[in-house]
Amino acid sequence: MKILHFNFIVLFVFGFLLNSFSQSKKLWIETADKSFKEKDYTTAVFYYKKALDDTLILKTATVLPYEIQMVNMKLKKDSVKKVSKDSAAVKIKDTVKQKAIDLKTTATYDYVLFQLGHSYRLNADYTNAAEAYKKSSERNIYPEATYYYAISLMHVKKYQEALNEFEKYVTTNPANDSLGKIAQKKEAGCYMALDSTNVNKEIRVDLLDTTVFNKGTCSFAAMYYLSPTKIIFTSARKGGVITDPKKQVSEYLCDLYWTEYKDSAWTKAVNFGAPLNSAVHEGGGYVTPDEVMLFSRWNDISLNESFIYKAKMMNGKFFQAQKLSDNINLMGYKSMHPFVTFDGTKLFFSSNRPGGKGGFDLWMCTLDESGNPSTPKNLGAPVNTSGDEVSPFFHSLSNILYFSSNGLAGLGGLDVFKSDYNNDDNVYSIPKNLNAPVNSSKDDAYYIMDRTQGRGFFSSDRAECEGGNCYKIYEFINQPVKFDISGIVFDGQTNEPMPGAMITVKDLQGDAEPVFVFTDDKGAYFSELKAGADFFMKAQKNKYFGDAANVTTKGLTQTTHLQQDFNLNTIPKGEIEIEGIEYDFNSAGLRPKSMANLDKIVDLLKVNDNLSIDINANTDSRGNDAYNMKLSQARAQSCVDYIISKGIDGARLHPKGYGETDPLVKEVDIKKMKPKSPEFEAAHQKNRRTALKVVGESKITIINKGK
């Protein structure tokens, strides 16, 4: 009886403890879910892990107080440190929506494990995220776990393993079609990362110092401040603007700072102070040419909102900031990353407002003379995708839009892309990934470069930092952009390469002397070109007519190798008829059509500046011989005078009148024709011809330059 009583007590105590522990587990999961919903992923990780500690309880199905919903997982926030890693502050995470979970039929263990993976991933702890997703994927309760496992592997540079997991997910015909399409883009990104040729070895990337730029919790969004030697950037560090020291810690509030490059070093970073900076977050600043600061402002309470503000500057001080109108800022949505073009006419920004292609898109509006924005327009495809596009930067000299996206094939998270803008058609080209070393397996954004494209800045969370991953500012230095041209000179008759031909390269706008190169034994040549210039090129060789071409490096923004071949034709020994040179009857006056055709002779003589020619003119047989001889000489002189008027040296031109002495259609044949018939008139017109004959050729040498 005592034994029975004892067993009863044991069972009662065990049941009581079990029930108490169950209540604790339930409370931990509730707390974790609440934290997850509030985007407090660090706290969510802590309580999900506590809930996973006891497998006996976790194997019991539990209905959680968590409604079936579409969980939009975009942002991460280090809530333990109270730092809002807002998308305007640090980054935007993937835009994929989690599949709705029916908690009445889902085992608690699998649910918590899956949520733990999400919490790790959204807090940029990809190593632990991969471990959690791997376990979840192996249990095969949540098919999407395989996709997220692959994503996490990408972030830790395990590209081949990630590729295998993406392929596994895609080939299972996933119910989530949007994830399936994104997975295929991610596969392309894995292949890019595995291809070592995609690394641009001409770019040097350096993490900036921790005394000026990368001091404090995080730093990001460097932007030129009315000069290439002054920089605005965003940072959370000691000494920021706060209003309640007992409740606020400036190390976890983002403020706007500036620094200037003097005496070969960046000066101490200066906080802009109030009223520009406030007790909430400010970041992503840009100063327009008329000294108006545009920036983003957000807080930790309304995590689903951020707005663009403007503040007028005078003598380095700012007036109270004003929120832009509601056509830019929509309640309940985020507008951020403002950038104004160099001419001050266009505003680019990023927003998740309605009407986009999904997630955060890039938008653009025009600015009037007062800086007031028009209704924004979505940039559309191919720039915007179903993922996130953020931090636009438009390089005005090259007409290139730079931005970051996780919806295009990339190396992991947000990658920097560029898209050429065509002013005439108002379209953007297919975005091109900048690849490593600018892009990494983590998030890379806020890319800017100077007007000469020699150097610039971007932000990345690629480096580990205390408390997890956080943005730091990097500087990149491009190797000088170089241009050159090469090609082969061919014999126009035999199509064989021609050694020893001389190539002249002349800058059409510059004052520099022409450059001369000669083809090698294989008929090939090579010459360097300067940037932003138009060039006239010609190939010459004695006993051949030269060939010419025009090339340009204007609008080219990266090292480019141009190709231009030439074909040279042998100079004939006899006459060459100049087609289309016509005169009125009994006149030496040139018809307009004749002038247009003589322009071709002008071009020929400019290319072949070593030749001198006879201009031969003939008349028909009507009229007496002496008159026709005089008329033909006048016609030849008319041609020479016109050619001289176009800049050709008269010493190279010799007018020759032959009258009716050398007709193409013999008089005996003309007499067989009906007088004044079309055939009769055409025969006489043909005899009123003009031709050229090469009568002198100097040796082609560099001495000829400048002629």
PLY file of the C-alpha trace (Angstrom):
ply
format ascii 1.0
element vertex 707
property float x
property float y
property float z
element edge 706
property int vertex1
property int vertex2
end_header
0.00 0.00 0.00
2.88 2.31 0.81
4.57 1.39 -2.41
1.42 2.13 -4.33
1.07 5.41 -2.50
4.70 6.26 -3.25
4.27 5.49 -6.96
1.20 7.63 -7.05
3.13 10.53 -5.53
5.99 10.08 -8.00
3.59 10.03 -10.92
1.81 13.07 -9.56
5.04 15.03 -9.11
6.33 13.96 -12.53
3.04 14.95 -14.11
3.10 18.26 -12.33
6.67 18.95 -13.47
5.85 17.78 -16.96
2.86 20.05 -17.13
4.84 22.96 -15.68
7.64 22.37 -18.18
5.09 22.16 -20.99
3.73 25.50 -19.93
7.29 26.90 -19.96
7.88 25.52 -23.46
4.65 27.02 -24.65
5.61 30.37 -23.15
9.07 30.22 -24.76
7.56 29.52 -28.17
5.01 32.27 -27.71
7.81 34.70 -26.80
9.91 33.54 -29.75
6.99 33.92 -32.16
6.22 37.39 -30.84
9.86 38.41 -31.22
9.99 36.95 -34.72
6.86 38.86 -35.73
8.46 42.05 -34.41
11.63 41.24 -36.41
13.58 40.83 -33.17
15.44 37.79 -34.51
18.12 37.64 -31.83
15.54 37.19 -29.09
13.62 34.77 -31.30
16.75 32.61 -31.65
17.23 32.57 -27.88
13.71 31.31 -27.09
13.41 28.93 -30.05
16.64 27.30 -28.87
15.26 27.01 -25.31
12.14 25.37 -26.73
14.29 22.84 -28.58
16.18 21.78 -25.44
13.72 19.06 -24.35
12.87 16.53 -27.03
10.26 14.71 -24.90
8.03 17.75 -24.76
8.80 18.82 -28.32
7.59 15.56 -29.76
4.12 16.42 -28.48
2.01 18.29 -31.01
0.95 21.66 -29.72
-1.42 24.25 -31.12
0.45 27.53 -30.87
-1.27 30.89 -30.50
-0.03 31.90 -33.96
-2.41 32.66 -36.78
-2.02 31.19 -40.22
-0.43 33.96 -42.22
2.05 34.91 -44.89
5.17 35.92 -43.00
7.10 38.56 -44.97
10.71 38.10 -43.91
12.76 41.07 -45.07
14.60 42.81 -42.28
16.87 41.89 -39.45
17.16 43.72 -36.17
19.68 43.18 -33.39
17.15 43.77 -30.63
19.45 42.67 -27.82
21.58 45.70 -28.65
18.53 47.69 -29.71
20.04 48.41 -33.12
17.52 48.63 -35.94
19.28 47.21 -38.96
16.65 48.83 -41.13
16.95 48.44 -44.87
17.71 52.14 -45.12
20.28 51.66 -42.38
21.91 48.43 -43.24
20.19 46.07 -45.66
17.13 44.39 -47.02
16.87 40.64 -46.68
15.18 38.33 -49.17
11.66 39.09 -50.22
10.46 35.51 -50.27
7.23 34.88 -48.35
7.09 31.90 -46.05
4.51 29.25 -46.84
1.45 29.44 -44.61
1.70 27.06 -41.65
-1.30 25.26 -40.27
-0.18 24.77 -36.68
-2.99 22.32 -35.90
-1.36 19.72 -38.12
2.32 20.65 -37.82
4.60 19.03 -35.25
5.99 21.59 -32.84
9.54 20.33 -33.21
9.54 20.82 -36.98
7.89 24.19 -36.70
10.37 25.50 -34.11
13.33 24.07 -36.04
12.16 25.75 -39.24
11.56 29.05 -37.44
14.97 28.82 -35.80
16.55 28.57 -39.25
14.66 31.67 -40.38
15.68 33.58 -37.27
19.36 32.73 -37.74
19.24 33.61 -41.44
17.45 36.90 -40.95
19.99 37.79 -38.30
22.80 37.06 -40.81
24.06 34.06 -38.82
24.27 31.86 -41.88
26.43 29.11 -40.40
23.86 28.28 -37.72
21.04 28.89 -40.21
22.51 26.25 -42.51
22.69 23.75 -39.66
19.05 24.31 -38.67
17.78 24.23 -42.26
19.75 21.07 -42.99
18.01 19.25 -40.14
14.65 20.64 -41.26
15.29 19.65 -44.87
16.21 16.09 -43.87
12.90 15.74 -42.00
11.10 16.80 -45.20
8.18 18.52 -43.47
8.83 21.96 -44.96
9.95 21.63 -48.62
11.18 25.24 -48.56
13.80 24.28 -45.98
15.93 22.89 -48.82
15.78 26.24 -50.62
16.75 28.19 -47.50
19.47 25.67 -46.70
20.95 26.38 -50.13
20.67 30.14 -49.58
22.54 29.84 -46.28
25.25 27.74 -47.92
25.75 30.45 -50.55
26.29 33.02 -47.82
29.12 30.96 -46.32
30.70 30.45 -49.77
29.82 26.75 -50.06
28.69 27.27 -53.62
28.93 23.71 -54.92
26.91 22.37 -51.98
24.42 25.19 -52.45
24.14 24.36 -56.15
23.32 20.74 -55.30
20.60 21.81 -52.86
19.08 24.31 -55.29
18.98 21.62 -57.95
17.35 19.24 -55.50
14.70 21.84 -54.71
14.02 22.83 -58.34
13.72 19.22 -59.57
11.08 18.39 -56.95
8.60 20.70 -58.74
8.07 22.92 -55.70
4.57 24.15 -54.98
5.99 27.62 -54.36
6.53 28.64 -57.97
8.12 32.01 -57.09
10.75 30.28 -54.95
11.41 27.85 -57.77
12.14 30.67 -60.20
14.39 32.42 -57.70
16.21 29.16 -57.03
17.11 28.94 -60.72
18.58 32.46 -60.59
20.52 31.48 -57.49
21.90 28.47 -59.36
23.24 30.87 -61.99
24.82 32.86 -59.18
26.55 29.74 -57.85
28.02 29.05 -61.27
29.23 32.66 -61.43
30.91 32.33 -58.06
32.58 29.05 -59.02
34.02 30.58 -62.20
37.34 32.17 -61.19
37.40 34.24 -64.39
34.56 36.35 -62.99
36.91 37.92 -60.43
37.99 41.36 -61.61
41.67 41.38 -60.68
42.07 44.98 -61.82
40.04 46.30 -58.88
41.56 46.76 -55.44
39.20 46.77 -52.44
40.19 47.99 -48.96
38.29 48.19 -45.68
38.46 51.80 -44.51
39.97 52.73 -41.15
38.20 52.33 -37.82
39.04 55.83 -36.58
37.11 57.86 -39.17
34.74 55.68 -41.17
34.24 52.28 -39.54
34.07 53.31 -35.94
31.23 52.10 -33.75
28.52 49.51 -34.33
28.05 49.96 -38.06
28.90 52.37 -40.88
27.51 52.52 -44.41
26.16 54.64 -47.29
29.17 56.81 -48.16
28.18 59.59 -50.58
30.05 62.52 -52.14
29.30 65.80 -50.40
29.42 68.46 -53.18
33.04 67.46 -53.82
35.05 64.28 -54.44
37.12 65.14 -51.36
34.18 65.39 -48.94
32.06 62.43 -47.89
28.75 62.01 -46.06
28.17 58.64 -44.41
25.91 56.97 -41.87
27.16 55.47 -38.63
25.98 54.27 -35.22
28.66 55.20 -32.67
29.30 57.00 -29.41
28.68 60.72 -29.39
25.54 60.64 -31.52
22.42 62.72 -31.05
20.13 61.47 -28.25
17.48 63.17 -26.10
17.22 60.74 -23.18
20.61 59.34 -22.04
18.89 57.00 -19.57
16.86 55.24 -22.27
18.93 55.78 -25.43
22.40 54.60 -26.40
23.92 56.47 -29.33
26.01 53.45 -30.35
22.77 51.91 -31.59
21.22 54.94 -33.28
22.25 55.88 -36.82
23.34 59.47 -37.47
24.74 61.32 -40.48
28.44 62.28 -40.38
30.87 63.97 -42.77
34.62 63.98 -43.31
37.04 65.69 -45.70
40.24 64.51 -47.38
43.05 66.92 -46.41
46.81 66.54 -46.40
46.63 62.93 -47.62
44.21 61.81 -44.88
40.54 61.90 -43.96
39.73 64.33 -41.17
37.90 63.34 -37.99
34.27 62.46 -38.68
31.86 65.22 -37.69
28.27 64.58 -36.62
25.92 66.99 -38.39
24.10 67.37 -35.09
20.54 68.50 -34.45
18.16 69.29 -36.01
19.34 67.16 -38.97
20.09 64.21 -36.70
17.51 63.32 -34.09
16.73 60.74 -31.42
15.67 58.26 -34.14
17.66 56.89 -37.10
18.94 59.02 -40.00
20.94 57.64 -42.90
21.67 57.50 -46.61
22.23 61.25 -47.06
22.67 63.09 -50.35
23.28 66.83 -50.84
21.91 68.33 -54.06
23.79 71.02 -56.04
21.55 73.69 -54.46
22.59 72.46 -50.98
19.52 70.53 -49.91
20.13 67.35 -47.93
17.90 64.37 -48.76
18.03 61.44 -46.35
16.04 58.57 -44.83
14.57 58.63 -41.34
13.08 55.67 -39.42
12.64 54.36 -35.88
12.54 51.07 -33.99
8.84 51.32 -33.18
7.40 51.50 -36.72
9.65 48.97 -38.44
7.37 48.80 -41.46
7.89 52.47 -42.30
10.73 54.76 -43.33
10.47 58.12 -45.07
12.61 60.49 -47.11
13.22 63.93 -45.65
14.87 67.08 -46.94
16.69 69.83 -45.06
17.99 73.10 -46.47
21.61 73.87 -45.70
23.20 77.30 -45.15
26.85 77.80 -44.21
27.16 74.13 -43.26
24.15 74.28 -40.93
20.77 72.75 -41.58
17.26 73.99 -40.97
14.59 71.67 -39.55
14.01 68.73 -41.90
10.71 68.30 -43.73
9.20 65.03 -44.89
8.71 64.84 -48.66
5.16 64.82 -49.98
2.96 61.75 -49.89
3.63 61.00 -53.55
7.10 59.92 -52.34
6.32 58.77 -48.78
3.36 56.43 -48.23
2.15 55.57 -44.76
2.78 51.92 -43.95
5.57 51.58 -46.53
9.26 52.34 -46.80
10.83 55.00 -49.02
14.60 55.34 -48.74
18.00 55.65 -50.45
17.42 59.03 -52.20
19.81 60.00 -54.99
19.59 63.09 -57.24
21.30 63.26 -60.63
24.16 65.69 -61.17
21.96 68.17 -63.05
19.41 68.13 -60.20
16.49 67.08 -62.42
15.80 63.49 -61.34
15.31 61.77 -57.99
15.90 58.03 -57.69
14.85 56.12 -54.57
13.94 52.64 -53.34
10.53 51.70 -52.01
8.24 48.74 -51.35
5.22 50.88 -52.22
2.35 49.33 -54.24
2.72 49.11 -58.00
6.16 47.55 -58.08
7.36 44.16 -59.28
7.77 42.79 -55.77
9.80 43.57 -52.68
11.72 46.84 -52.93
11.94 48.46 -56.37
13.76 51.45 -57.78
11.58 54.46 -58.59
12.33 57.74 -60.34
10.62 61.13 -60.48
11.54 64.47 -62.01
12.24 67.54 -59.89
11.00 71.01 -60.82
13.04 74.19 -60.34
11.97 74.31 -56.69
12.99 70.69 -56.12
9.42 69.42 -55.88
9.04 65.83 -57.11
6.59 64.64 -59.75
4.65 61.38 -59.47
7.23 58.56 -59.23
7.54 55.97 -61.98
8.72 52.42 -61.45
11.88 51.71 -63.46
10.40 48.35 -64.40
12.22 45.42 -65.98
15.00 44.59 -66.51
16.19 46.66 -63.51
13.46 45.71 -61.03
12.65 42.11 -60.14
10.45 40.19 -57.71
13.30 40.53 -55.21
14.75 43.71 -53.69
16.46 46.53 -55.59
18.04 49.20 -53.39
20.65 52.01 -53.09
20.55 53.58 -56.61
23.47 55.66 -57.88
23.42 57.24 -61.35
26.81 58.08 -62.88
25.96 61.02 -65.15
29.09 61.07 -67.31
28.75 57.45 -68.37
24.93 57.26 -68.19
25.09 54.15 -66.00
22.74 53.25 -63.15
24.38 51.32 -60.30
22.21 49.55 -57.72
22.03 46.45 -55.54
19.67 43.52 -55.97
19.01 40.05 -54.57
16.53 39.25 -57.34
19.17 38.84 -60.06
21.83 36.14 -60.37
24.44 37.00 -57.74
27.05 35.64 -55.37
24.88 35.43 -52.26
22.86 38.30 -50.81
22.57 41.77 -52.30
25.00 42.22 -55.19
25.96 45.43 -56.99
24.81 45.65 -60.62
25.08 48.23 -63.37
22.71 49.06 -66.21
23.41 51.40 -69.13
20.76 54.02 -69.79
19.85 54.94 -73.37
18.71 58.57 -73.48
17.20 58.29 -76.94
15.00 55.29 -76.22
14.62 55.90 -72.46
15.48 52.28 -71.66
17.92 50.48 -69.37
20.11 47.61 -70.53
20.09 44.19 -68.91
21.90 44.62 -65.56
25.45 43.30 -65.33
26.87 41.90 -62.09
30.07 43.68 -60.97
31.34 40.34 -59.57
34.15 39.97 -57.02
35.91 41.69 -55.38
33.12 44.28 -55.15
30.48 41.62 -54.59
30.74 38.86 -52.01
28.69 36.01 -50.57
27.08 38.53 -48.16
25.27 41.83 -48.81
26.95 44.56 -50.87
25.26 47.90 -51.51
25.56 51.72 -51.54
28.02 51.66 -54.47
29.29 55.05 -55.70
32.22 56.18 -57.84
33.87 59.48 -58.75
33.35 61.23 -62.08
36.58 59.82 -63.54
35.59 56.26 -62.53
38.95 55.83 -60.87
37.75 55.06 -57.36
34.71 54.93 -55.13
33.04 53.39 -52.08
30.52 50.70 -51.20
29.17 49.06 -48.04
29.24 45.39 -47.14
28.64 43.05 -44.20
31.20 40.52 -45.50
33.42 40.91 -42.44
32.48 39.41 -39.09
31.98 41.89 -36.26
31.06 41.74 -32.61
27.48 40.61 -32.17
27.13 39.26 -35.71
27.39 40.82 -39.14
27.23 44.57 -39.66
27.87 46.96 -42.50
31.30 48.51 -42.99
32.50 50.98 -45.62
34.99 49.83 -48.24
36.95 51.81 -50.79
37.72 50.44 -54.24
40.34 51.63 -56.70
39.98 50.79 -60.36
42.94 50.17 -62.56
43.03 53.03 -65.10
40.45 52.52 -67.81
42.37 51.79 -71.00
41.39 51.74 -74.65
43.21 50.38 -77.66
42.53 49.37 -81.22
43.93 46.63 -83.42
43.21 45.04 -86.75
44.58 43.73 -90.04
45.18 45.48 -93.35
44.19 43.36 -96.36
44.94 43.54 -100.08
41.54 44.36 -101.55
42.09 42.18 -104.62
43.71 39.07 -103.08
42.32 39.37 -99.53
45.83 38.60 -98.28
47.25 40.39 -95.20
49.44 43.33 -96.12
52.72 43.91 -94.20
54.31 47.35 -94.07
51.13 49.42 -94.38
51.06 52.63 -92.36
48.15 53.36 -89.99
47.49 56.98 -89.00
45.40 57.68 -85.88
44.31 61.30 -85.42
42.34 62.77 -82.52
39.67 64.90 -84.18
39.20 67.27 -81.22
42.64 67.33 -79.63
45.79 69.24 -80.55
48.12 66.26 -80.27
50.11 65.08 -83.29
48.76 62.02 -85.09
50.02 58.58 -84.07
51.60 56.37 -86.74
52.02 52.59 -86.62
52.98 50.01 -89.26
51.55 46.56 -89.86
53.76 43.60 -89.02
54.62 40.64 -91.25
51.09 39.32 -90.68
49.41 42.58 -91.65
48.42 43.35 -88.06
48.66 46.63 -86.14
47.98 47.90 -82.61
47.59 51.36 -81.08
46.48 52.77 -77.75
43.65 55.32 -77.66
42.77 58.00 -75.16
39.40 58.10 -73.41
36.44 60.26 -74.44
37.65 61.11 -77.96
36.72 60.72 -81.63
39.43 59.46 -84.00
40.02 59.49 -87.75
42.04 56.52 -88.93
43.52 55.62 -92.28
45.68 52.86 -93.74
48.11 53.59 -96.59
50.72 51.87 -98.73
52.43 52.93 -101.93
50.75 51.78 -105.16
47.46 51.38 -103.29
44.53 53.62 -102.54
44.19 54.12 -98.82
41.22 53.16 -96.66
39.75 55.16 -93.76
37.45 54.77 -90.75
36.16 56.70 -87.75
36.19 55.25 -84.23
35.33 56.67 -80.81
35.96 56.00 -77.14
33.22 58.39 -76.05
30.68 56.78 -73.75
32.93 53.80 -72.99
33.22 53.27 -69.25
35.51 50.28 -68.91
38.67 48.99 -70.52
37.79 48.25 -74.15
39.67 46.68 -77.06
38.38 48.00 -80.40
38.77 46.24 -83.74
39.13 47.90 -87.15
40.33 46.23 -90.36
41.23 47.98 -93.64
41.18 46.98 -97.32
43.60 48.61 -99.82
43.00 48.43 -103.57
45.70 48.76 -106.24
45.91 52.13 -108.01
45.09 51.55 -111.73
47.43 52.93 -114.40
44.74 54.43 -116.61
41.82 56.80 -116.12
39.17 56.35 -113.47
35.87 57.85 -114.45
34.30 60.09 -111.84
30.71 58.99 -112.11
27.93 61.52 -111.81
29.89 64.63 -112.86
27.44 66.42 -115.14
27.36 69.82 -116.83
24.63 71.73 -118.54
24.82 71.92 -122.32
27.38 74.43 -123.53
28.40 75.26 -119.92
31.25 74.67 -117.45
28.93 75.07 -114.49
28.71 72.08 -112.15
25.30 70.67 -111.37
24.49 70.08 -107.64
24.74 66.33 -108.16
28.25 66.85 -109.53
29.38 68.61 -106.37
28.16 65.73 -104.22
30.18 63.29 -106.28
33.27 65.49 -106.25
33.09 65.34 -102.44
34.03 61.68 -102.76
37.19 62.73 -104.63
37.93 65.18 -101.82
37.67 62.32 -99.31
39.89 60.15 -101.50
42.58 62.85 -101.66
42.44 63.46 -97.90
43.06 59.79 -97.23
45.69 59.53 -99.97
47.61 62.68 -99.16
50.67 61.39 -101.02
48.96 61.39 -104.45
48.66 64.03 -107.14
46.11 63.64 -109.94
44.97 64.92 -113.29
41.34 65.94 -113.58
40.39 65.20 -117.18
37.28 66.76 -118.77
35.71 65.96 -122.14
32.90 67.41 -124.26
30.58 65.86 -126.74
31.13 66.29 -130.47
28.68 69.15 -130.96
30.38 72.49 -131.67
33.77 73.16 -133.28
36.97 71.59 -132.03
38.59 74.74 -130.65
35.49 75.75 -128.72
35.10 72.26 -127.25
38.74 72.19 -126.21
38.30 75.53 -124.39
35.03 74.34 -122.80
36.56 71.06 -121.58
39.48 72.91 -120.01
37.00 75.20 -118.22
35.07 72.18 -116.98
38.23 70.52 -115.64
39.14 73.80 -113.94
35.66 73.98 -112.36
36.26 70.58 -110.78
39.71 71.57 -109.54
38.41 74.84 -108.11
35.68 73.02 -106.21
38.13 70.45 -104.80
40.53 73.23 -103.73
37.63 74.98 -101.98
37.32 71.88 -99.79
40.87 72.19 -98.50
42.94 70.16 -100.95
46.30 71.63 -101.98
46.02 72.90 -105.56
49.59 71.73 -106.31
48.29 68.18 -106.26
45.63 68.89 -108.91
46.12 69.31 -112.67
43.11 70.23 -114.85
43.24 68.74 -118.37
40.72 69.52 -121.10
40.49 67.05 -123.99
37.54 68.51 -125.90
35.91 65.94 -128.12
39.15 64.10 -128.87
38.57 61.03 -126.74
34.86 60.14 -126.80
33.52 57.06 -125.09
30.75 56.78 -127.69
32.25 57.20 -131.14
30.74 59.78 -133.52
30.08 57.11 -136.10
27.82 55.33 -133.65
26.02 58.51 -132.59
25.16 59.26 -136.24
23.22 56.01 -136.37
20.89 57.29 -133.62
17.77 59.35 -134.11
18.61 63.01 -133.43
17.37 64.35 -130.06
16.15 60.91 -129.03
16.81 59.77 -125.44
19.48 57.42 -126.75
21.12 60.24 -128.73
21.17 62.63 -125.74
22.47 59.94 -123.40
25.41 59.22 -125.72
26.41 62.89 -125.82
26.02 63.16 -122.02
28.31 60.15 -121.58
30.99 61.86 -123.68
30.70 64.98 -121.51
32.56 63.02 -118.83
35.15 63.80 -116.18
37.84 61.38 -114.99
40.86 61.33 -112.73
44.27 59.79 -113.27
46.98 59.32 -110.64
50.10 60.98 -112.06
52.28 61.35 -108.97
52.92 59.40 -105.77
55.36 60.30 -103.02
56.72 57.71 -100.63
54.47 57.12 -97.62
56.42 58.05 -94.50
55.73 59.70 -91.17
57.06 62.92 -92.73
53.65 63.26 -94.34
51.93 63.88 -90.98
49.91 67.05 -90.63
49.19 67.36 -94.37
0 1
1 2
2 3
3 4
4 5
5 6
6 7
7 8
8 9
9 10
10 11
11 12
12 13
13 14
14 15
15 16
16 17
17 18
18 19
19 20
20 21
21 22
22 23
23 24
24 25
25 26
26 27
27 28
28 29
29 30
30 31
31 32
32 33
33 34
34 35
35 36
36 37
37 38
38 39
39 40
40 41
41 42
42 43
43 44
44 45
45 46
46 47
47 48
48 49
49 50
50 51
51 52
52 53
53 54
54 55
55 56
56 57
57 58
58 59
59 60
60 61
61 62
62 63
63 64
64 65
65 66
66 67
67 68
68 69
69 70
70 71
71 72
72 73
73 74
74 75
75 76
76 77
77 78
78 79
79 80
80 81
81 82
82 83
83 84
84 85
85 86
86 87
87 88
88 89
89 90
90 91
91 92
92 93
93 94
94 95
95 96
96 97
97 98
98 99
99 100
100 101
101 102
102 103
103 104
104 105
105 106
106 107
107 108
108 109
109 110
110 111
111 112
112 113
113 114
114 115
115 116
116 117
117 118
118 119
119 120
120 121
121 122
122 123
123 124
124 125
125 126
126 127
127 128
128 129
129 130
130 131
131 132
132 133
133 134
134 135
135 136
136 137
137 138
138 139
139 140
140 141
141 142
142 143
143 144
144 145
145 146
146 147
147 148
148 149
149 150
150 151
151 152
152 153
153 154
154 155
155 156
156 157
157 158
158 159
159 160
160 161
161 162
162 163
163 164
164 165
165 166
166 167
167 168
168 169
169 170
170 171
171 172
172 173
173 174
174 175
175 176
176 177
177 178
178 179
179 180
180 181
181 182
182 183
183 184
184 185
185 186
186 187
187 188
188 189
189 190
190 191
191 192
192 193
193 194
194 195
195 196
196 197
197 198
198 199
199 200
200 201
201 202
202 203
203 204
204 205
205 206
206 207
207 208
208 209
209 210
210 211
211 212
212 213
213 214
214 215
215 216
216 217
217 218
218 219
219 220
220 221
221 222
222 223
223 224
224 225
225 226
226 227
227 228
228 229
229 230
230 231
231 232
232 233
233 234
234 235
235 236
236 237
237 238
238 239
239 240
240 241
241 242
242 243
243 244
244 245
245 246
246 247
247 248
248 249
249 250
250 251
251 252
252 253
253 254
254 255
255 256
256 257
257 258
258 259
259 260
260 261
261 262
262 263
263 264
264 265
265 266
266 267
267 268
268 269
269 270
270 271
271 272
272 273
273 274
274 275
275 276
276 277
277 278
278 279
279 280
280 281
281 282
282 283
283 284
284 285
285 286
286 287
287 288
288 289
289 290
290 291
291 292
292 293
293 294
294 295
295 296
296 297
297 298
298 299
299 300
300 301
301 302
302 303
303 304
304 305
305 306
306 307
307 308
308 309
309 310
310 311
311 312
312 313
313 314
314 315
315 316
316 317
317 318
318 319
319 320
320 321
321 322
322 323
323 324
324 325
325 326
326 327
327 328
328 329
329 330
330 331
331 332
332 333
333 334
334 335
335 336
336 337
337 338
338 339
339 340
340 341
341 342
342 343
343 344
344 345
345 346
346 347
347 348
348 349
349 350
350 351
351 352
352 353
353 354
354 355
355 356
356 357
357 358
358 359
359 360
360 361
361 362
362 363
363 364
364 365
365 366
366 367
367 368
368 369
369 370
370 371
371 372
372 373
373 374
374 375
375 376
376 377
377 378
378 379
379 380
380 381
381 382
382 383
383 384
384 385
385 386
386 387
387 388
388 389
389 390
390 391
391 392
392 393
393 394
394 395
395 396
396 397
397 398
398 399
399 400
400 401
401 402
402 403
403 404
404 405
405 406
406 407
407 408
408 409
409 410
410 411
411 412
412 413
413 414
414 415
415 416
416 417
417 418
418 419
419 420
420 421
421 422
422 423
423 424
424 425
425 426
426 427
427 428
428 429
429 430
430 431
431 432
432 433
433 434
434 435
435 436
436 437
437 438
438 439
439 440
440 441
441 442
442 443
443 444
444 445
445 446
446 447
447 448
448 449
449 450
450 451
451 452
452 453
453 454
454 455
455 456
456 457
457 458
458 459
459 460
460 461
461 462
462 463
463 464
464 465
465 466
466 467
467 468
468 469
469 470
470 471
471 472
472 473
473 474
474 475
475 476
476 477
477 478
478 479
479 480
480 481
481 482
482 483
483 484
484 485
485 486
486 487
487 488
488 489
489 490
490 491
491 492
492 493
493 494
494 495
495 496
496 497
497 498
498 499
499 500
500 501
501 502
502 503
503 504
504 505
505 506
506 507
507 508
508 509
509 510
510 511
511 512
512 513
513 514
514 515
515 516
516 517
517 518
518 519
519 520
520 521
521 522
522 523
523 524
524 525
525 526
526 527
527 528
528 529
529 530
530 531
531 532
532 533
533 534
534 535
535 536
536 537
537 538
538 539
539 540
540 541
541 542
542 543
543 544
544 545
545 546
546 547
547 548
548 549
549 550
550 551
551 552
552 553
553 554
554 555
555 556
556 557
557 558
558 559
559 560
560 561
561 562
562 563
563 564
564 565
565 566
566 567
567 568
568 569
569 570
570 571
571 572
572 573
573 574
574 575
575 576
576 577
577 578
578 579
579 580
580 581
581 582
582 583
583 584
584 585
585 586
586 587
587 588
588 589
589 590
590 591
591 592
592 593
593 594
594 595
595 596
596 597
597 598
598 599
599 600
600 601
601 602
602 603
603 604
604 605
605 606
606 607
607 608
608 609
609 610
610 611
611 612
612 613
613 614
614 615
615 616
616 617
617 618
618 619
619 620
620 621
621 622
622 623
623 624
624 625
625 626
626 627
627 628
628 629
629 630
630 631
631 632
632 633
633 634
634 635
635 636
636 637
637 638
638 639
639 640
640 641
641 642
642 643
643 644
644 645
645 646
646 647
647 648
648 649
649 650
650 651
651 652
652 653
653 654
654 655
655 656
656 657
657 658
658 659
659 660
660 661
661 662
662 663
663 664
664 665
665 666
666 667
667 668
668 669
669 670
670 671
671 672
672 673
673 674
674 675
675 676
676 677
677 678
678 679
679 680
680 681
681 682
682 683
683 684
684 685
685 686
686 687
687 688
688 689
689 690
690 691
691 692
692 693
693 694
694 695
695 696
696 697
697 698
698 699
699 700
700 701
701 702
702 703
703 704
704 705
705 706
